[in-house]
Amino acid sequence: MPSMYTSFNLYFVTNNREICLTNNNELSFLYDQYYSNEFSSFKAFLDAVLNHEFVLEKKRFKKPVYIDSFKLNPMTEKEYSNFGFDKFLKKYSKQTISKRSALNRAIIKEVSNQP
């Protein structure tokens, strides 16, 4: 289990198909508040949520201040389904000098300007 002193950015899906950016500490809070009776441990909860085996209910976020969310447009979802993760990542990201993946903003602008 991640340390409570370290925070990792994590993504999960809600029941209204939003993708939410949060961290392990916020997910731990949600687990303690709403889901601890449904899972044997935080680890089991985290595994289910991050592997899309369990979808969190959007209504649980009474204070959406701490969770950023967005929805993918249908064209992007279809492209992801057709490409798969590796090809999709390769198309929409680039490698930084430090060998990390970063969003390729040039390709996103190019795609968004298409009719």
C-alpha positions as CSV (number, residue, x, y, z in Angstrom):
1,M,0.0,0.0,0.0
2,P,1.3,3.5,-0.8
3,S,2.6,5.6,2.0
4,M,0.2,8.3,3.3
5,Y,3.2,10.7,3.2
6,T,3.7,10.2,-0.6
7,S,1.1,11.1,-3.1
8,F,0.7,9.5,-6.6
9,N,-1.5,10.8,-9.4
10,L,-4.1,8.2,-10.2
11,Y,-7.1,8.0,-12.7
12,F,-10.4,6.3,-12.2
13,V,-13.7,6.2,-14.0
14,T,-17.1,7.2,-12.5
15,N,-20.5,5.8,-13.3
16,N,-21.2,8.8,-15.6
17,R,-18.1,7.9,-17.7
18,E,-16.0,10.8,-16.4
19,I,-12.3,10.2,-16.0
20,C,-11.1,11.6,-12.7
21,L,-7.6,12.6,-11.7
22,T,-6.9,12.2,-8.0
23,N,-4.3,10.7,-5.8
24,N,-3.9,7.7,-3.4
25,N,-4.7,9.8,-0.3
26,E,-8.0,11.0,-1.8
27,L,-8.9,7.4,-2.8
28,S,-8.1,6.3,0.7
29,F,-10.5,8.9,2.0
30,L,-13.3,7.7,-0.4
31,Y,-12.6,4.1,0.6
32,D,-12.9,4.9,4.3
33,Q,-16.0,7.0,3.9
34,Y,-18.0,4.9,1.4
35,Y,-16.5,1.6,0.3
36,S,-14.8,0.0,3.3
37,N,-17.7,-2.4,3.8
38,E,-17.6,-3.6,0.1
39,F,-13.9,-4.5,0.1
40,S,-11.7,-6.5,2.4
41,S,-8.9,-3.9,2.3
42,F,-7.8,-0.6,0.7
43,K,-5.4,-2.6,-1.5
44,A,-8.3,-4.6,-2.9
45,F,-10.4,-1.4,-3.4
46,L,-7.5,0.3,-5.2
47,D,-6.8,-2.7,-7.4
48,A,-10.5,-2.9,-8.5
49,V,-10.8,0.8,-9.1
50,L,-7.6,1.2,-11.1
51,N,-8.2,-1.9,-13.2
52,H,-11.7,-0.7,-14.1
53,E,-13.3,-3.7,-12.3
54,F,-15.2,-1.3,-10.0
55,V,-16.7,2.1,-11.0
56,L,-17.1,4.8,-8.4
57,E,-20.4,6.7,-8.0
58,K,-20.2,10.3,-9.0
59,K,-22.7,11.3,-6.3
60,R,-20.1,10.4,-3.7
61,F,-18.1,13.5,-4.5
62,K,-19.9,16.1,-2.6
63,K,-16.9,18.3,-2.7
64,P,-15.6,18.0,-6.3
65,V,-12.9,20.6,-5.4
66,Y,-10.3,17.8,-4.8
67,I,-11.0,15.8,-7.9
68,D,-10.5,17.0,-11.4
69,S,-12.5,15.2,-14.0
70,F,-13.2,15.2,-17.8
71,K,-15.0,13.2,-20.4
72,L,-13.4,11.9,-23.6
73,N,-15.2,12.7,-26.8
74,P,-16.7,9.7,-28.6
75,M,-14.1,9.9,-31.4
76,T,-11.2,9.7,-29.0
77,E,-12.8,6.7,-27.2
78,K,-13.3,4.9,-30.4
79,E,-9.8,5.6,-31.5
80,Y,-8.5,4.2,-28.2
81,S,-10.6,1.1,-28.6
82,N,-9.3,0.6,-32.1
83,F,-5.6,1.4,-31.4
84,G,-5.1,-0.1,-27.9
85,F,-3.1,1.5,-25.2
86,D,0.4,1.3,-26.8
87,K,-0.4,2.7,-30.2
88,F,-2.7,5.4,-28.6
89,L,0.1,6.4,-26.2
90,K,2.6,6.6,-29.0
91,K,0.3,8.8,-31.1
92,Y,-0.6,11.3,-28.4
93,S,2.6,11.5,-26.4
94,K,6.2,12.3,-26.9
95,Q,9.3,11.5,-24.9
96,T,10.9,14.3,-22.9
97,I,14.6,14.9,-22.4
98,S,14.4,13.1,-19.1
99,K,12.9,10.0,-20.9
100,R,9.4,10.5,-19.6
101,S,6.2,10.5,-21.6
102,A,4.5,13.9,-22.0
103,L,1.3,15.0,-23.8
104,N,2.1,15.9,-27.4
105,R,0.1,19.1,-27.6
106,A,1.0,19.6,-31.3
107,I,-0.9,16.5,-32.4
108,I,-3.9,17.3,-30.1
109,K,-4.2,20.8,-31.7
110,E,-3.9,19.2,-35.1
111,V,-6.6,16.6,-34.4
112,S,-8.9,19.1,-32.7
113,N,-8.8,21.4,-35.8
114,Q,-10.0,18.7,-38.1
115,P,-13.7,19.0,-39.3
